[in-house]
Amino acid sequence: METMEEKKVMSDCAAGVWSGSLFLFLCSCSREEDLTALFRDPEKRFAVFKAVKLTLSDAAGGLEGYEILKLHDAQPSLGIQIKFMDEGVCRKFLQSYASGLVQQFFGQHLSRTLSGLKEPTFETQLKAGSETLDNCLPDVDLCLHHVNRAQPDRLQDEEVSELEQQLQSLVLGDREPPSSAQPLVSVGGDTQLPSNSFLFQNRMFGDRQLTTADQQGFASHIGKDWKKVGRSLQRSCKALKGSAIDNLAYEYERDGLYEQAYQLLSKFIQAEGKAAKLSRLIRALEENKLIGIAEILLDVQPQE
């Protein structure tokens, strides 16, 4: 009898949706920094997971097109099963892996999420089914073929789901409650909009200065589109004009997309001070049709 997980996998295939899975194995080169031991430690597990999420975001060019299904102790390595639902995203990840960026990103992010930890180095292995992808990395199409053949045999692990929720709560934790959003009210045919508020999807929100939580939420979700938002913000921010955005991309290239996006808003906030308002960021996101990210920052449910 088929399980629900098997039925879901089969339905994806029947619908013609490109999908596949692979296992990424990470093994610390230092005995003093045992990655599996860090993940087993309840106080450090979330920091390891966050580093994995940031690494995948950088390597795959954002947060869309894939999901982590399971993290497990595969002594001496930490095993990460990843499902891909977009061939282009998977290709981008494989190219990042082949160039050594995955190892680099993970070391950088882990040293930040675990304060006091020197930037570690790792050995890695990539497998799809019985195929070791490290042996055929120059042929990305062949790797994609192996990934596509290795259809995922599970849904997301419950522990991973809990860690995802914890990360989302961290991103949203410093924001105003959803009750700050009010329906737009018209009186006598004229729209009444206080000066300290703004509209989004015909709803009124209280305006405020951008916070660290806004920076983290933006950087966690924007991916490679951070430059587009920067181009919109630069029209009203002198500090972002000229080559400022390209300079940020170059200066933080090794740190990945999360850091580039985070530093973009840091520069905007430093330059604009009290004028670095949430409404300006939301407007820039709307201009670039990045409505989903605006909804996340405002903590509102997507419109159907």
N, C-alpha and C positions, 0 to 999 in steps of 0.2 A: 504493500500500500504506500502511495506517495505521501511524503510529508509536505507541510505547507511551504517549507523552504524550497524543496525540490520543485513544487508547482510554480513558485514565483520565478525561479531560474528558467524553467521551461517556457513560461509565459513571455518572459523577456525575449528569449530566442525566437519564439513564434511570431512576436511582433516585429521582428527584424531589427531590434535595437542592438547596436554594437556593444558588447560587454566582454569582460574577461577578468581574470584575477592573477595576482602574483604575490609572492612572499619576498619581503625585504628582510634580510638578516643583518643585524648590527652587532659587532663584537668589539669591545674596547681593547685597545692595544696595551692598556695598563692594568695590572692586577689590582691596583689601588682604586681604580674607578670601574668596578664590576657593574656593568649596565643592568644585568639581570637582577643583581642584588638591590640596586637602586629602585628598580621597578617593583620588586617584592616588598620594599619598605613602604608601608601605608602613608607615611609622611612625605615621601618623595615621588610616589607613583604619578601624581597629577603633574608634577614638574616635568617628568619624563614624557608623559603623554602630550603636554603642551609643546615641548620641543619637537616631537614627532609631527604634530599638526602644522606648526610653523614651517618645518622643513618641507613637508609635502606641498604646502601653499607656495613656497618659493620655487620648488622644483617643477611643479605642474602648472605654474602661472596663475594660481588662484585657488579658490575653494570649491569650484564646481567640477563635475565630471568624474568624481571618484568618491569613495568613502572607505574608512578603515573598518574592517570587519572584526578583526581580533588582534590582540597583542598577547604573546605567550612566551614563557620561559623555554627557550630551545638551547639550553646550555651547550656551549658557552655564549651563545648569542641571544639577543632579543629578537623574536620573530614577529613580523607585522604583516598580516594579510590585508591586501588592498584590492578592492573591487573598482574597476574602471568602467564607466558608462559612456565614455566619449573617446573615440580613437585618437583625435587630435591632442587631447589632454594626456593620454597615455604616451603618445609619441614624444611630447614635450618632456614628460618625466623621464623617459628612457634616455633621451639626449642629455638631460641634466645629469643623470646617473653616470652615463658613459664619460662625461667630461670631469667627473670627480666632484661635482657641485653638491650632490646629496650628502656625501661624507662631510664636506666643508660646512654646509648649512647646519647639519645636525650638531656638529661640534660647537659651533658658535651659539646656537640657540640653547643647547643644554647648559653651557657655561653661564648663560644669562638667567635661565629659569631656576638653576640651582646655584644660588649665590655662594661665592667662595670656591667654586670648582674651577680649576684651571681648564682652559679650552682643551678637551681631550681629542685624541685621534682614534679612528675606528677602521676596522676591516669590515668589508661588506660582501654580501652575496645576494644575487637576485635569481629567483627560481619561479617558473611557471609550470605547474604539474611536475613532471619528471625532468623537464629541461632546465639546465643551468644557463640563464641568459647571459651571464658574464662571458660565455664562450662564443657568443654570436652578436655582441653589441655593435660591431661595425655595420651589420645588416639590420637596420631598425625594422624594416618590413617583416623580416623573419621573426624577430622578437615579438612584434605585434601579432603575428600569426600564432605563436606559441601562447601568448597571453589570452588571445581570443578563444583558443581551444581549451584553455584551463578555466572553464566556467566555475564561478563560485558555488560552493556546496552548502552555504550557510547564509543566514541573515546576520545582521550586526550583533555581536556578542553583547550580553546585558551589561557587562562591566564597561565596555567601550561606550555604550549608550549613556551610562551614568557619568563617565568622564566628559563626554560631549556636553551633557547638560550642565555639568560643573563649570566647564569652560565658557559656555554661553552665559551662565549666571555671573561669572566674573566680568565678562565684557559689558553686561547690562547693569552691573551692580551699583554704579555711581550715577545712574541716570534718574531723572525725575520720574515719578510713577505715571502709568498710562492715563490716570484720571486728569492729568494736565491737558489732555486733548479734549476739545469741545467741538460739537457740531457748529458749523457756521450759521450765524443768525442774521437774518435780514429784517430791518425795521423800515416800514414805509417804502420798500423798494430799494433802499440804500444799504449796502453791506457795512455792518459795524465791525471794524477791526481795530482794536487798541494798538497803540504805537509800539508796545513791547511784545507783540505777537506776530505770527506769520501763518500763512495758509499752506497746507499740504493735503492734496486729494480732498479739497473742499472741507477740510477740518482745520480748526484754529489751534495753534500750539503757542505756549508761552516761550518767548525768545530768551536766550541766556548766552553767557560766554561758553566757549568750548572747554571741555574738561579732559583730563587724562583718559578717562573711560571712553570718551568720544574718539580720541586718538587711537586707543587700542581697538575699539570696535571697527573703526574705519580701516586701520591697517590690517586687521585680521580677515577682512572680507573683500577689499577692493582689488587685490591682485595686481595684474599688469595695467589696469585702468586708472591707476593713481595719477599718471601723467595727464590724462584727459581732464580729470578734476582740477589738477594744478593749473592747466591752461585756462580753465574757466575762472578760477580764483585770481589768476594773475591780472585779469582785466581791471580789477579794483584793488590790487595789492602791489605796490611798487617793488617790494622785496622779492616778488616772484617773477618780475619782468625780465626781459633779456634772456640770458643763458642760465638763469638761476635754477630752473627745473632740470635742465640737462646736467648742470653741475652736481645737483643732488643725486641724480641717477648714477653719475660717474663716481662720486665720493663714497656712496654706500652700495655700490654694485656688488661687492663681495659679501655684504651683510644680507642681501636678499630683498625681495619685494616688501615684506612686512616693514623692515627698517626704513626703506625708501619712502613708503607711504607715511610712516610715523613721523619721519623728519620733515616731510612736506608740511604737515599740519603744525609741527613744532615751529617751523620758520614763519608760517602764517600767523600763529598765535603771538610769537615774540614780536613780530613787526606791527601787528594790528592792535595788540593789547586788548582793551575792553571792547573794541570793535570787532574782534574775532568771534562773531556770533554763530550760533548753530544754524540760523536761517540762511546764512551765506553758504555754508557747506551743503545744506539740503538743496538749495537752489542750483548749486554747481552739479550735484548728483542728478537732479531732474533734467538739467540741460543735456546731460550725457546719457539720458535714459537708463540710469542706474537706480531705478525706483526701489528694487528689492533691498539695496543697501540703506537707502533712506528710511525704509520701513523698519529695518533692524535698529538703526540709530534712534529712531523715535519710539521703538517698542510698540508698534502697531501691527495688527493682523493684516496680511496681504489682502487686497481687494480681489474678489472673484470676477 
